[in-house]
């Protein structure tokens, strides 16, 4: 199920957030009940990883299926 972006989202992208404690950007996705997460130094890296995961796990059902990442 695709989720829309929440009002309090700071990254502008679903599944990407900022970890204030570690001062890192987090990219996460849930697939078949398992949450996958990775941290990055930049927001762009986190968005790129999230897009890769979306394509890998959800293919054409991904909201960003046609993006260049």
Secondary structure as GFF3:
##gff-version 3
##sequence-region A 1 69
A	DSSP	beta_strand	16	19	.	.	.	ID=ss1
A	DSSP	beta_strand	24	31	.	.	.	ID=ss2
A	DSSP	beta_strand	34	40	.	.	.	ID=ss3
A	DSSP	alpha_helix	43	58	.	.	.	ID=ss4
A	DSSP	three_ten_helix	59	61	.	.	.	ID=ss5
###
